[in-house]
Amino acid sequence: MSITATLIVQIIVFMILVGFTMKFVWPPITAALDERAKKIADGLSAADKAKADLAAANQRVEAQLSSAREDAAKRLADAERLAQSMVEDAKGRAAEEAAKIVAAAKAEAQQESIKAREVLREQVAALAVKGAEQILRKEVNASVHADLLGRLKTEL
């Protein structure tokens, strides 16, 4: 055989092989490659979506933490104000109670002072009567001289 015929036969066999490969071998390989590329693309998009979801979740968590911190600070401030208010109320009640106690003590002291003055007047009147008895050397009758003794008490 000549080289030309061999070359022509080889070209025909190559064309048949190319045709067979294009019809039966190449479509499954292309389909497998396309499917694999699609799976990779889906995986990458799922990873991007997961990253986006994670970022959104982190933002929500930070917002909730910030809200919780603000709420806790507000509650703490309210508790401090309430405690301060309770302390001020207690101080006010204590001051009122102290004022009542002082007023009662003053009133009691005044009553005691009045009683002491009365007792002292009576004792001074009795001493004056005894002194007058001794000066006059006679007995002074308290019932007869009650008016005189009453004026003496008021003068003292």
C-alpha positions in Angstrom: 0.0 0.0 0.0 1.1 3.3 -0.7 1.6 6.0 1.8 -1.1 8.1 0.4 -3.7 5.3 0.8 -2.5 4.6 4.3 -2.7 8.3 5.1 -6.3 8.5 3.7 -7.4 5.4 5.6 -5.8 6.8 8.8 -7.7 10.1 8.2 -11.0 8.2 7.7 -10.4 6.1 10.8 -9.5 9.3 12.7 -12.7 11.0 11.5 -14.7 8.0 12.6 -13.0 8.1 15.9 -13.6 11.8 16.3 -17.3 11.4 15.3 -17.7 8.5 17.7 -16.0 10.5 20.4 -18.2 13.5 19.7 -21.4 11.5 19.7 -20.9 9.0 22.5 -17.9 10.0 24.7 -17.9 13.8 24.7 -21.6 14.5 25.8 -21.3 12.4 29.1 -17.9 14.1 29.9 -19.4 17.5 29.2 -22.5 16.7 31.2 -20.3 15.5 34.1 -18.2 18.6 33.9 -21.2 20.9 33.7 -22.8 19.1 36.6 -19.6 19.4 38.6 -19.3 23.1 37.8 -23.0 23.6 38.8 -22.4 21.8 42.1 -19.3 23.9 42.7 -21.2 27.1 41.9 -24.1 26.0 44.1 -21.6 25.3 46.9 -20.0 28.7 46.5 -23.3 30.5 46.5 -24.5 28.5 49.5 -21.2 29.5 51.3 -21.7 33.1 50.3 -25.3 32.9 51.5 -24.2 31.3 54.8 -21.6 34.1 55.3 -24.3 36.7 54.6 -26.7 34.9 57.0 -23.9 34.7 59.6 -23.2 38.4 59.3 -26.9 39.2 59.6 -27.2 36.9 62.6 -24.1 38.6 64.2 -25.7 42.0 63.6 -29.0 40.8 65.2 -27.1 39.4 68.1 -25.1 42.6 68.6 -28.4 44.6 68.4 -30.0 42.4 71.0 -26.9 42.6 73.2 -26.9 46.4 72.9 -30.6 46.5 73.7 -30.1 44.2 76.7 -27.2 46.3 77.9 -29.3 49.5 77.6 -32.2 47.8 79.3 -29.9 46.6 82.1 -28.4 50.1 82.5 -31.9 51.6 82.5 -33.1 49.2 85.2 -30.0 49.8 87.2 -30.6 53.6 87.0 -34.2 53.1 88.0 -33.2 50.9 90.9 -30.6 53.5 92.0 -33.3 56.3 91.8 -35.7 54.2 93.7 -33.1 53.4 96.4 -32.2 57.2 96.6 -35.9 58.0 96.9 -36.4 55.4 99.6 -33.4 56.9 101.5 -34.7 60.4 101.1 -38.2 59.3 102.3 -36.6 57.5 105.3 -34.6 60.6 106.1 -37.7 62.7 105.9 -39.7 60.4 108.1 -36.8 60.3 110.6 -36.6 64.1 110.6 -40.4 64.3 111.2 -40.2 61.7 114.0 -37.3 63.6 115.5 -39.2 66.8 115.4 -42.2 65.1 117.0 -40.0 63.7 119.7 -38.3 67.1 120.3 -41.7 68.8 120.4 -43.0 66.2 122.9 -39.9 66.6 125.0 -40.3 70.4 125.0 -43.9 70.1 126.0 -43.1 67.6 128.7 -40.3 69.9 130.0 -42.6 72.8 130.0 -45.2 70.9 131.9 -42.6 69.8 134.4 -41.4 73.4 134.7 -44.9 74.6 135.4 -45.4 71.8 138.0 -42.1 72.7 139.6 -43.1 76.4 139.7 -46.4 75.5 141.4 -44.7 73.3 143.9 -42.1 76.0 144.5 -44.8 78.7 145.0 -46.6 76.5 147.4 -43.4 75.9 149.4 -42.6 79.6 149.3 -46.1 80.5 150.5 -45.8 77.9 153.3 -42.5 79.4 154.3 -43.9 82.9 154.1 -46.8 81.9 156.3 -44.4 80.2 158.8 -42.2 83.3 158.7 -45.2 85.5 159.3 -46.4 83.3 162.2 -43.1 83.5 163.8 -43.0 87.2 163.3 -46.5 87.7 164.7 -46.0 84.8 167.2 -49.4 83.5 166.5 -51.0 80.9 164.3 -52.3 81.9 160.9 -55.3 80.0 159.8 -55.0 78.9 156.2 -58.8 78.6 155.6 -59.4 82.1 156.9 -56.6 83.7 155.0 -57.1 81.6 151.8 -57.7 84.8 149.7 -54.5 86.4 151.0 -52.5 83.2 150.5 -53.8 82.9 146.9 -52.7 86.4 146.1 -49.4 85.7 147.6 -49.0 82.6 145.4 -49.8 84.5 142.2 -47.3 87.3 143.2 -44.6 84.7 143.7 
